[in-house]
Amino acid sequence: MFHQETADAEHFEQVIVQAVRQILTRPDQGAFLRWARARIPEILGLVDAHLDPLEVQRLATLLATVIWNATPQPTNAFQPIPMDAPAPEAPCFCGSGLSYASCCGNFDDMPELSSELIWEILLDELPERVLRDALALGAVPGPLLAKIADRWLDEDRPGRVVSLLEPLFAGPLVALDARFEPALDILCDAYDRLDHWRKKRLFLDRVCTEGSRELQAAAWQRRSTIHIDEGDYAEAENAFTAALRSSPDNPSTALLEITLLAAQHKDWHAQERARFWLHKLRRLGYRDEGFMDFLERAVLDPQDAMVSSHADALDPALVDLTDWMTVIAARPLPSYGVAAIKTATKLTARVEQPDLFDDRDDDVSGRLRGGSMLPRGLAAALRAPAQTRPLESFWRSLYPGGKPASTHLTLQVGADVWEESAWIDYLLAHPELSDSLDVLDDLATALYEHPESALPWISHALLSPLLDRAWAIVQAALPAEDPRFLPWSCEVNRPALRLLFRRYLSQSQEGRHAGAIETLETLLRLNPQDNHGARAELMNHYLRDGEDERAVALAQRFPDDLLADLAYGEVLALYRLGRQDRARSALKTAVRRLPRIPQYLTRKRIKQPRLSPLGVTPGGDDQAWLYREAMLDVWAAEPGILAWLKRCTVR
């Protein structure tokens, strides 16, 4: 029955659209009625319905009259021209042969069409010059200005959008109901295009304070989305709560809640809330099949639901890559070779460190000048399977990005690999490229460069499975018991090592704590030189987890380290273990190398120094500030340690 109702509604809408076009083309009452009696029965499918022809003609005439009377006409300053009814004794204009009074004039209450419904059609039919006349006369209903503004925004005319919509919100906002929500959203989008962030903020503040409940909900939703994009989930949560308070049954608020939870990778909670909203909206009679389908997907997999809901707005290349990820998930892992590097030099060994969990803490026989340690095991290089190498060679000729410099994860400023599509087409045609760590590394870099990949659910759908596949390939080639390591100085190893570090960052962002630690430990095992600074991240994880013995062992593998996390992390771990003398000794060493840290840890308030985008100064105020930001809460949670630190460092 629902499908029949939908079909009937579509036929009726088609009648209105074609009727309005006919009126605009030939605004003549008699000609329009003749057209209506001929065409409306055909559009509604009444010609072969075995109905009384006279009744069909009467229905067509009545519909035509209603549409004519509701249609604003450009020749009449965009006001309707009511149809003149025949005299009561005159023949009825439906062609029945009866007098008007005995036929169509016998209807006491003629149905009426909404003027806004007709205007929605007119906005698609009027040429630009005629539309300008309608706007100049103020004839277009206020809520429908959003439709014009949306079209102008698609044409990249944000200035015109602002000029059109700002007057709409100039008066009392409490008088604007839910029909004005699209205008609010489009005006904010136009401000974004023009980089008028302050103007947008003031506008949203005013709506949140003065608007109707419906507009307040929309403004709070917008503010919550802004905070989600900034990664400020606490403020996003506050704004969501305000939106929910303003409009507790609003499906848009439901979407916002699932978005907020999915962005924080609180998938279980998102599933529960999707189930709640699904039942609630069904109970309220909400019938938007698309949105209800989204909620059903979110009950099963919130991340997948978010990707699907954004598919129409996403770069098609990302949508294609999502499908490619599904295909490669079923591929078996390739067998990478591991070749010994016979040319490994003492210069390489001088900066590399031993196996992370070797128990010989006091063995100094392997130490070199400066306190670093010789690596144990054999230096090696990863080697792609023979069948993969020709694909890699052709890929290299297509992919425009190259590799990031040094240990960076992004390309040089100005590089845009997404401008060209040849490499994407080649990738989609060859799922076997997923057997190449070199290609997976390039894909991870490309995703880092794509602005839409910053969306948490896109990262989850594309980057995470890619990095997990790289992890599985490396683990199969060099399992935990394998003594060989992969020096960063050997360039063929860099894609694998970079992928592992990216995997740690992805896991950390998604809250996969245990997996993140495992990835860091493996990265240090495979690259004891630790070019990416994984040891600092691992030290802080150990300290937050109360793994003080492991923290001490880690610090001893990197003696005289200039990373604050290692030097002062050892102090914290020893103190918590009750080894006061060793903690004091480690503190003296740490202060000698990095003297600014204690001041930044012990002061209740301290001004942020200038931070350079070029890096951190060892021993500088910038390094001390960043360490305070990262670990002050852990230090402060240990009773008495900050007072002890202050006593030990006062001169």
C-alpha positions as CSV (number, residue, x, y, z in Angstrom):
1,M,0.0,0.0,0.0
2,F,2.9,2.4,0.8
3,H,4.4,1.9,-2.6
4,Q,1.0,2.6,-4.2
5,E,0.7,5.8,-2.2
6,T,4.2,6.8,-3.3
7,A,3.4,6.1,-6.9
8,D,0.1,8.2,-6.6
9,A,2.1,11.1,-5.0
10,E,4.7,11.0,-7.8
11,H,2.0,11.1,-10.5
12,F,0.3,14.0,-8.8
13,E,3.6,15.8,-8.5
14,Q,4.2,15.3,-12.2
15,V,0.7,16.7,-12.9
16,I,1.7,19.9,-11.0
17,V,5.1,20.2,-12.7
18,Q,3.7,19.9,-16.2
19,A,0.8,22.1,-15.5
20,V,3.0,24.9,-14.1
21,R,5.3,24.6,-17.2
22,Q,2.2,24.9,-19.4
23,I,1.0,28.0,-17.6
24,L,4.5,29.6,-17.9
25,T,4.6,28.8,-21.6
26,R,1.1,29.9,-22.4
27,P,-0.7,31.8,-19.6
28,D,-4.1,31.5,-21.2
29,Q,-7.0,30.2,-19.1
30,G,-8.9,28.5,-22.0
31,A,-5.9,27.0,-23.6
32,F,-4.7,25.6,-20.2
33,L,-8.1,24.0,-19.5
34,R,-8.0,22.3,-22.9
35,W,-4.5,21.0,-22.2
36,A,-5.5,19.8,-18.8
37,R,-8.5,17.8,-20.1
38,A,-6.3,16.1,-22.6
39,R,-3.1,15.5,-20.6
40,I,-3.9,15.2,-16.9
41,P,-5.9,11.9,-17.3
42,E,-2.9,10.5,-19.2
43,I,-0.4,11.5,-16.6
44,L,-2.5,10.1,-13.8
45,G,-3.1,6.8,-15.7
46,L,-6.9,7.3,-15.8
47,V,-7.4,6.7,-19.6
48,D,-7.5,3.0,-19.3
49,A,-8.9,2.8,-15.8
50,H,-12.4,1.9,-17.0
51,L,-13.8,5.0,-15.2
52,D,-16.7,7.2,-16.4
53,P,-15.2,9.5,-19.0
54,L,-17.4,12.3,-17.6
55,E,-15.9,11.9,-14.1
56,V,-12.4,11.8,-15.5
57,Q,-13.0,15.1,-17.3
58,R,-14.4,16.7,-14.1
59,L,-11.4,15.5,-12.1
60,A,-9.0,16.9,-14.7
61,T,-10.8,20.3,-14.7
62,L,-10.9,20.6,-11.0
63,L,-7.2,19.8,-10.6
64,A,-6.4,22.3,-13.4
65,T,-8.4,25.0,-11.6
66,V,-6.7,24.4,-8.3
67,I,-3.2,24.5,-9.9
68,W,-4.0,27.6,-11.9
69,N,-5.3,29.5,-8.9
70,A,-2.2,28.7,-6.9
71,T,0.4,29.5,-9.5
72,P,2.2,32.9,-9.3
73,Q,2.4,34.4,-12.8
74,P,5.4,36.6,-13.8
75,T,3.0,38.8,-15.9
76,N,1.0,39.6,-12.7
77,A,4.0,40.6,-10.5
78,F,4.3,36.9,-9.4
79,Q,0.8,36.8,-8.0
80,P,-1.8,34.2,-9.0
81,I,-4.6,35.2,-11.3
82,P,-7.8,33.4,-10.0
83,M,-9.7,31.6,-12.8
84,D,-13.0,33.2,-13.7
85,A,-15.8,30.8,-13.0
86,P,-18.7,30.5,-15.5
87,A,-22.1,31.9,-14.7
88,P,-24.3,29.4,-12.7
89,E,-26.5,28.8,-15.7
90,A,-23.7,28.7,-18.2
91,P,-22.3,25.3,-19.5
92,C,-19.8,23.9,-17.1
93,F,-16.2,24.3,-18.4
94,C,-15.4,20.6,-17.8
95,G,-17.4,19.7,-20.9
96,S,-20.1,17.7,-19.1
97,G,-22.9,19.5,-20.9
98,L,-24.5,20.4,-17.5
99,S,-24.8,23.9,-16.2
100,Y,-21.9,25.0,-14.0
101,A,-24.2,25.3,-10.9
102,S,-25.3,21.6,-11.4
103,C,-21.8,20.4,-12.1
104,C,-18.4,21.6,-10.9
105,G,-19.9,24.7,-9.3
106,N,-21.7,22.3,-6.9
107,F,-18.5,21.8,-4.9
108,D,-18.6,23.9,-1.8
109,D,-15.0,23.5,-0.7
110,M,-12.4,23.4,-3.4
111,P,-9.0,22.1,-2.3
112,E,-6.1,24.5,-2.2
113,L,-2.5,24.1,-3.1
114,S,0.3,25.6,-1.0
115,S,1.9,28.6,-2.7
116,E,5.3,27.3,-1.5
117,L,4.8,24.0,-3.3
118,I,4.2,25.9,-6.6
119,W,7.2,28.2,-5.9
120,E,9.5,25.1,-5.4
121,I,8.6,24.2,-9.0
122,L,8.9,27.7,-10.3
123,L,12.4,28.1,-8.9
124,D,13.5,25.3,-11.2
125,E,11.6,26.6,-14.2
126,L,12.1,30.4,-14.2
127,P,15.1,31.8,-16.2
128,E,17.7,33.7,-14.2
129,R,16.5,37.2,-15.3
130,V,12.9,36.4,-14.3
131,L,14.1,35.0,-11.0
132,R,15.9,38.2,-10.3
133,D,12.7,40.1,-10.9
134,A,10.9,37.8,-8.4
135,L,13.6,38.4,-5.8
136,A,13.5,42.2,-6.3
137,L,9.7,42.1,-5.7
138,G,10.2,40.0,-2.5
139,A,7.8,37.4,-4.1
140,V,9.8,34.3,-3.2
141,P,8.7,32.8,0.1
142,G,11.5,33.2,2.7
143,P,12.1,29.5,3.4
144,L,12.6,28.8,-0.3
145,L,15.4,31.3,-0.6
146,A,17.6,28.5,0.6
147,K,17.0,26.6,-2.7
148,I,18.2,29.6,-4.7
149,A,21.2,30.0,-2.4
150,D,22.1,26.3,-2.7
151,R,22.2,26.6,-6.5
152,W,24.4,29.8,-6.3
153,L,26.7,28.1,-3.8
154,D,27.1,25.2,-6.3
155,E,28.0,27.8,-8.9
156,D,30.7,29.1,-6.4
157,R,28.9,32.5,-5.7
158,P,29.1,32.6,-1.9
159,G,29.0,36.4,-1.9
160,R,25.6,36.4,-3.6
161,V,24.4,33.8,-1.1
162,V,25.4,35.9,1.8
163,S,23.6,39.0,0.3
164,L,20.5,36.9,-0.3
165,L,20.2,35.1,3.1
166,E,21.6,37.6,5.6
167,P,18.4,39.8,5.4
168,L,16.3,36.7,6.1
169,F,17.9,36.5,9.6
170,A,18.0,40.2,10.3
171,G,14.7,40.4,12.1
172,P,13.4,38.5,15.2
173,L,14.8,35.0,15.0
174,V,12.2,33.5,17.2
175,A,9.6,33.8,14.3
176,L,11.6,31.5,12.0
177,D,10.6,27.9,12.3
178,A,12.2,24.6,11.1
179,R,11.6,25.5,7.4
180,F,14.5,28.0,7.7
181,E,17.0,25.4,8.8
182,P,18.4,24.9,5.3
183,A,18.9,28.6,4.9
184,L,20.9,28.6,8.2
185,D,23.2,25.8,7.0
186,I,23.8,27.3,3.5
187,L,24.6,30.7,5.0
188,C,27.2,29.1,7.2
189,D,28.6,27.2,4.2
190,A,28.9,30.5,2.4
191,Y,30.7,32.1,5.3
192,D,33.1,29.1,5.2
193,R,33.8,29.7,1.5
194,L,34.5,33.3,2.1
195,D,36.6,32.5,5.2
196,H,34.3,34.7,7.3
197,W,34.8,32.5,10.4
198,R,34.2,35.3,12.9
199,K,31.0,36.3,11.2
200,K,29.7,32.7,11.2
201,R,30.6,32.3,14.9
202,L,28.7,35.5,15.9
203,F,25.7,34.4,13.7
204,L,25.6,31.0,15.4
205,D,25.9,32.6,18.9
206,R,23.0,34.8,18.1
207,V,20.8,32.0,16.8
208,C,21.7,29.8,19.9
209,T,20.5,32.7,22.1
210,E,17.6,34.3,20.2
211,G,16.3,31.7,17.8
212,S,13.3,29.5,17.9
213,R,13.8,26.0,19.4
214,E,14.1,24.5,15.9
215,L,16.8,27.0,14.8
216,Q,18.6,26.8,18.1
217,A,18.8,23.0,17.6
218,A,20.2,23.5,14.1
219,A,22.8,26.1,15.3
220,W,23.9,23.9,18.2
221,Q,24.2,21.0,15.8
222,R,26.4,23.1,13.5
223,R,28.6,24.1,16.4
224,S,29.0,20.5,17.5
225,T,30.0,19.6,14.0
226,I,32.6,22.3,14.0
227,H,34.1,21.0,17.3
228,I,34.1,17.5,15.9
229,D,36.1,18.7,12.9
230,E,38.6,20.4,15.3
231,G,38.9,17.2,17.4
232,D,37.5,19.0,20.4
233,Y,35.1,16.3,21.5
234,A,34.3,17.8,24.9
235,E,32.9,21.0,23.4
236,A,31.2,18.9,20.7
237,E,29.5,16.9,23.4
238,N,28.3,20.1,25.1
239,A,26.9,21.5,21.9
240,F,25.2,18.2,21.1
241,T,23.5,18.2,24.6
242,A,22.2,21.7,23.9
243,A,20.9,20.6,20.5
244,L,19.2,17.6,22.0
245,R,17.6,19.8,24.7
246,S,16.2,22.2,22.0
247,S,14.8,19.4,19.8
248,P,14.8,16.0,21.5
249,D,12.9,14.2,18.6
250,N,14.9,15.7,15.7
251,P,16.4,13.1,13.4
252,S,19.3,15.5,12.7
253,T,20.2,15.3,16.3
254,A,20.2,11.5,16.1
255,L,22.6,11.8,13.1
256,L,24.8,14.2,15.1
257,E,25.0,11.8,18.1
258,I,26.1,8.8,15.9
259,T,28.6,11.1,14.2
260,L,30.1,12.3,17.5
261,L,30.4,8.8,18.9
262,A,31.8,7.3,15.6
263,A,34.4,10.2,15.4
264,Q,35.6,9.1,18.9
265,H,35.5,5.4,17.8
266,K,33.0,4.7,20.6
267,D,31.4,2.1,18.4
268,W,29.6,0.1,21.0
269,H,28.0,3.2,22.4
270,A,27.1,4.4,18.9
271,Q,25.4,1.0,18.2
272,E,23.3,1.3,21.3
273,R,22.3,4.9,20.6
274,A,21.5,4.0,16.9
275,R,19.2,1.2,18.3
276,F,17.5,3.7,20.6
277,W,16.9,6.3,17.9
278,L,15.6,3.6,15.5
279,H,12.9,2.5,18.0
280,K,12.1,6.1,19.0
281,L,11.7,7.4,15.4
282,R,9.6,4.4,14.4
283,R,7.3,5.0,17.3
284,L,7.0,8.6,16.2
285,G,6.0,7.5,12.7
286,Y,9.2,8.8,11.0
287,R,9.2,7.4,7.5
288,D,12.4,8.6,5.8
289,E,13.6,5.2,4.5
290,G,17.2,6.5,3.8
291,F,17.8,7.7,7.3
292,M,16.2,4.7,8.9
293,D,18.4,2.5,6.7
294,F,21.4,4.5,8.0
295,L,20.4,3.8,11.6
296,E,20.0,0.1,10.9
297,R,23.5,0.1,9.4
298,A,24.8,2.0,12.5
299,V,23.4,-0.7,14.8
300,L,25.6,-3.2,13.0
301,D,28.7,-1.1,12.2
302,P,28.7,2.7,12.9
303,Q,31.9,3.3,10.9
304,D,30.5,1.6,7.8
305,A,27.2,3.5,8.2
306,M,29.1,6.8,8.3
307,V,31.0,6.0,5.1
308,S,27.7,5.0,3.4
309,S,25.9,8.1,4.5
310,H,28.6,10.4,3.1
311,A,29.2,8.4,-0.1
312,D,27.2,10.9,-2.3
313,A,29.3,13.9,-1.0
314,L,32.7,12.1,-1.0
315,D,35.3,12.3,-3.7
316,P,34.4,9.4,-6.0
317,A,38.0,8.2,-5.9
318,L,37.6,7.6,-2.2
319,V,34.4,5.7,-2.8
320,D,36.2,3.5,-5.4
321,L,39.0,2.9,-2.9
322,T,36.5,1.8,-0.3
323,D,35.3,-0.9,-2.8
324,W,39.0,-1.8,-3.6
325,M,39.6,-2.3,0.1
326,T,36.8,-4.8,0.2
327,V,38.3,-6.7,-2.7
328,I,41.8,-6.9,-1.2
329,A,40.6,-8.0,2.2
330,A,40.0,-11.5,0.7
331,R,43.5,-11.7,-0.9
332,P,46.1,-14.0,0.8
333,L,49.2,-12.4,2.2
334,P,52.3,-12.3,-0.1
335,S,55.6,-13.9,0.9
336,Y,58.2,-11.3,1.4
337,G,61.9,-12.2,1.3
338,V,64.4,-11.0,3.9
339,A,67.9,-10.6,2.6
340,A,71.0,-10.0,4.8
341,I,72.8,-6.7,4.2
342,K,76.4,-7.6,3.9
343,T,77.5,-4.0,3.6
344,A,76.1,-3.0,7.0
345,T,78.8,-0.7,8.5
346,K,80.0,0.3,11.9
347,L,78.6,3.7,11.2
348,T,75.1,2.2,10.9
349,A,75.6,0.2,14.1
350,R,76.8,3.2,16.0
351,V,73.4,4.9,16.2
352,E,71.3,1.8,16.5
353,Q,70.0,0.2,19.7
354,P,69.7,-3.4,21.0
355,D,66.7,-5.6,21.3
356,L,64.2,-3.8,23.4
357,F,63.7,-6.4,26.0
358,D,67.1,-7.9,26.4
359,D,67.6,-8.6,30.1
360,R,71.3,-7.6,30.4
361,D,70.7,-4.1,31.7
362,D,74.2,-3.7,33.0
363,D,76.1,-5.1,30.0
364,V,78.2,-2.2,28.7
365,S,80.5,-4.2,26.5
366,G,78.4,-3.4,23.4
367,R,78.2,0.3,24.0
368,L,79.9,2.7,21.7
369,R,81.0,6.3,22.2
370,G,78.2,8.5,23.5
371,G,76.5,5.7,25.4
372,S,74.6,4.2,22.4
373,M,74.5,0.4,21.9
374,L,75.4,-1.9,19.2
375,P,72.4,-3.7,17.6
376,R,72.2,-7.5,18.2
377,G,71.0,-9.6,15.3
378,L,71.5,-9.3,11.6
379,A,70.8,-6.2,9.5
380,A,68.4,-7.2,6.7
381,A,66.3,-5.8,3.8
382,L,62.8,-6.7,2.8
383,R,62.4,-8.0,-0.7
384,A,59.0,-8.0,-2.6
385,P,57.9,-11.2,-4.3
386,A,59.1,-11.6,-7.9
387,Q,55.6,-11.4,-9.4
388,T,55.0,-8.0,-7.6
389,R,58.1,-6.2,-8.8
390,P,57.0,-5.5,-12.4
391,L,53.7,-4.1,-11.0
392,E,55.7,-1.9,-8.7
393,S,57.9,-0.6,-11.6
394,F,54.8,0.4,-13.6
395,W,53.2,1.9,-10.6
396,R,56.2,4.0,-10.0
397,S,55.9,5.5,-13.5
398,L,52.2,6.4,-12.8
399,Y,52.1,7.5,-9.2
400,P,53.0,11.3,-9.1
401,G,53.7,11.7,-5.4
402,G,57.1,10.2,-4.7
403,K,58.1,9.5,-1.1
404,P,58.0,11.8,1.9
405,A,61.3,13.3,2.9
406,S,63.2,11.6,5.7
407,T,60.8,10.4,8.4
408,H,58.0,12.8,7.4
409,L,54.6,11.3,6.7
410,T,53.4,13.9,4.2
411,L,54.7,15.2,0.9
412,Q,56.2,18.6,0.3
413,V,53.8,21.6,0.4
414,G,52.0,22.0,-2.9
415,A,52.1,18.4,-4.0
416,D,48.7,17.0,-5.0
417,V,48.6,13.4,-6.0
418,W,44.8,13.5,-6.4
419,E,44.9,15.8,-9.4
420,E,45.9,12.9,-11.7
421,S,43.7,9.7,-12.0
422,A,45.9,7.3,-14.0
423,W,47.4,5.8,-10.8
424,I,43.9,5.4,-9.3
425,D,42.6,3.6,-12.4
426,Y,45.6,1.3,-12.5
427,L,45.2,0.5,-8.8
428,L,41.5,-0.3,-9.2
429,A,42.3,-2.6,-12.1
430,H,45.0,-4.5,-10.1
431,P,44.1,-5.6,-6.6
432,E,47.4,-7.5,-6.6
433,L,49.1,-4.2,-6.0
434,S,48.0,-4.6,-2.4
435,D,50.8,-7.2,-2.1
436,S,53.4,-4.5,-2.4
437,L,54.5,-2.6,0.8
438,D,55.9,0.1,-1.5
439,V,52.4,0.7,-3.0
440,L,50.7,0.5,0.3
441,D,53.1,3.1,1.6
442,D,52.2,5.4,-1.3
443,L,48.5,4.9,-0.7
444,A,48.9,5.8,3.0
445,T,50.7,8.9,2.0
446,A,48.0,9.8,-0.6
447,L,45.3,9.3,2.0
448,Y,47.2,11.6,4.4
449,E,47.1,14.2,1.6
450,H,43.4,14.0,0.9
451,P,41.4,16.5,3.0
452,E,38.3,14.2,3.3
453,S,40.4,11.4,4.7
454,A,40.6,13.4,7.9
455,L,37.1,12.2,8.6
456,P,37.5,9.5,11.3
457,W,35.2,7.0,9.5
458,I,37.0,7.5,6.2
459,S,40.3,6.8,8.0
460,H,38.7,3.8,9.6
461,A,37.4,2.5,6.2
462,L,40.5,3.2,4.1
463,L,43.7,3.8,6.2
464,S,43.2,1.2,9.0
465,P,42.7,-1.9,6.8
466,L,45.6,-0.8,4.5
467,L,47.9,-0.5,7.5
468,D,46.7,-3.7,9.1
469,R,47.5,-5.5,5.8
470,A,51.0,-4.0,5.9
471,W,51.4,-5.1,9.5
472,A,50.4,-8.7,8.6
473,I,52.8,-8.8,5.7
474,V,55.7,-7.6,7.9
475,Q,54.8,-9.9,10.8
476,A,54.8,-12.9,8.4
477,A,58.2,-12.0,7.1
478,L,59.8,-11.2,10.4
479,P,57.9,-12.8,13.3
480,A,58.8,-11.9,16.9
481,E,61.3,-14.6,17.3
482,D,63.3,-13.6,14.2
483,P,66.6,-11.8,15.3
484,R,67.0,-9.8,12.1
485,F,66.2,-6.0,12.0
486,L,65.5,-3.5,9.3
487,P,67.8,-0.5,9.3
488,W,66.2,2.7,8.2
489,S,69.4,3.5,6.3
490,C,68.4,0.8,3.8
491,E,65.8,2.6,1.7
492,V,63.9,-0.5,0.7
493,N,62.9,-0.9,4.3
494,R,61.5,2.6,4.7
495,P,58.0,1.9,3.3
496,A,57.5,-0.9,5.9
497,L,58.8,1.1,8.8
498,R,56.8,4.1,7.8
499,L,53.7,2.0,7.5
500,L,54.2,0.6,11.0
501,F,54.5,4.1,12.5
502,R,51.4,5.2,10.7
503,R,49.6,2.2,12.1
504,Y,50.6,3.2,15.6
505,L,49.2,6.7,15.0
506,S,46.0,5.3,13.5
507,Q,45.5,2.8,16.4
508,S,46.2,5.5,19.0
509,Q,43.6,7.8,17.3
510,E,41.0,5.1,17.3
511,G,41.6,4.2,20.9
512,R,43.1,0.7,20.2
513,H,45.5,1.0,23.1
514,A,46.9,-2.5,23.4
515,G,47.4,-2.8,19.6
516,A,49.2,0.6,19.6
517,I,51.7,-0.6,22.2
518,E,52.3,-3.8,20.3
519,T,52.9,-1.9,17.1
520,L,55.4,0.4,18.9
521,E,57.3,-2.5,20.4
522,T,57.5,-4.2,17.0
523,L,58.7,-1.1,15.3
524,L,61.5,-0.7,17.9
525,R,62.4,-4.4,17.5
526,L,62.6,-4.0,13.7
527,N,64.2,-0.6,13.7
528,P,66.3,-0.2,16.9
529,Q,67.7,3.0,15.5
530,D,64.1,4.4,16.1
531,N,64.2,7.1,13.5
532,H,60.5,7.9,14.2
533,G,60.9,8.5,17.9
534,A,58.6,5.6,18.8
535,R,60.5,5.1,22.1
536,A,59.0,8.4,23.5
537,E,55.4,7.3,22.7
538,L,56.1,3.8,24.1
539,M,57.6,5.3,27.3
540,N,54.5,7.4,27.9
541,H,52.2,4.4,27.3
542,Y,54.1,2.4,29.8
543,L,53.9,5.1,32.4
544,R,50.2,5.6,31.9
545,D,49.6,1.9,32.3
546,G,51.8,1.6,35.4
547,E,54.3,-0.6,33.6
548,D,57.2,1.0,35.5
549,E,59.7,-1.9,35.1
550,R,59.2,-1.8,31.4
551,A,59.6,2.0,31.4
552,V,63.0,1.6,33.2
553,A,64.1,-1.1,30.9
554,L,63.2,1.0,27.9
555,A,65.1,4.1,29.2
556,Q,68.2,1.9,29.8
557,R,68.2,0.8,26.2
558,F,68.6,4.5,25.2
559,P,71.1,6.0,27.6
560,D,71.8,9.7,27.4
561,D,68.7,10.2,25.3
562,L,67.8,13.8,24.5
563,L,64.1,13.0,24.4
564,A,62.4,14.4,27.6
565,D,60.0,11.4,27.6
566,L,62.9,9.0,28.1
567,A,65.0,11.0,30.5
568,Y,62.3,12.1,32.8
569,G,60.1,9.0,32.2
570,E,62.9,7.0,33.8
571,V,62.9,9.3,36.8
572,L,59.1,8.9,37.3
573,A,59.2,5.1,36.9
574,L,62.1,4.7,39.4
575,Y,60.3,7.0,42.0
576,R,57.1,5.0,41.7
577,L,59.1,1.8,42.2
578,G,60.4,3.2,45.4
579,R,64.0,3.3,44.2
580,Q,64.7,6.8,45.5
581,D,68.4,6.8,45.2
582,R,68.4,5.7,41.6
583,A,65.6,8.1,40.8
584,R,67.7,11.0,42.3
585,S,70.7,9.9,40.2
586,A,68.6,9.6,37.1
587,L,67.2,13.1,37.8
588,K,70.6,14.6,38.0
589,T,71.5,13.2,34.6
590,A,68.2,14.4,33.1
591,V,68.6,17.9,34.5
592,R,72.1,18.1,33.2
593,R,70.9,17.4,29.7
594,L,67.4,18.9,29.8
595,P,67.3,21.5,32.6
596,R,64.0,23.3,31.8
597,I,61.7,20.3,32.4
598,P,61.4,20.5,36.2
599,Q,60.3,24.2,36.1
600,Y,57.5,23.4,33.6
601,L,56.3,20.4,35.6
602,T,56.3,22.0,39.1
603,R,54.8,25.4,38.4
604,K,51.0,25.6,38.6
605,R,50.8,28.1,35.7
606,I,53.4,28.9,33.1
607,K,53.2,30.8,29.9
608,Q,53.4,28.8,26.6
609,P,56.6,29.6,24.7
610,R,56.7,30.1,21.0
611,L,56.6,26.8,19.2
612,S,58.4,26.4,15.9
613,P,56.9,24.3,13.1
614,L,60.4,23.3,12.1
615,G,60.9,21.1,15.2
616,V,61.7,21.1,18.9
617,T,64.9,22.5,20.5
618,P,66.5,19.8,22.8
619,G,66.7,21.4,26.3
620,G,64.6,24.4,25.2
621,D,61.4,25.9,26.6
622,D,59.4,24.5,23.7
623,Q,60.4,20.9,24.5
624,A,59.6,21.5,28.2
625,W,56.2,22.9,27.4
626,L,55.3,20.0,25.1
627,Y,56.4,17.5,27.7
628,R,54.3,19.3,30.3
629,E,51.3,19.1,28.0
630,A,51.7,15.4,27.4
631,M,52.6,14.1,30.8
632,L,51.8,16.5,33.6
633,D,48.6,14.7,34.6
634,V,50.6,11.5,35.1
635,W,53.2,13.2,37.2
636,A,50.6,15.0,39.3
637,A,48.8,11.7,40.0
638,E,51.8,10.4,41.9
639,P,51.6,11.7,45.5
640,G,54.5,13.8,46.6
641,I,56.6,13.6,43.4
642,L,56.2,17.2,42.2
643,A,57.3,18.5,45.7
644,W,60.2,16.0,45.6
645,L,61.1,17.2,42.1
646,K,61.1,20.8,43.2
647,R,63.2,20.1,46.3
648,C,65.8,18.1,44.2
649,T,66.1,20.8,41.6
650,V,66.1,24.0,43.6
651,R,69.5,25.8,43.5
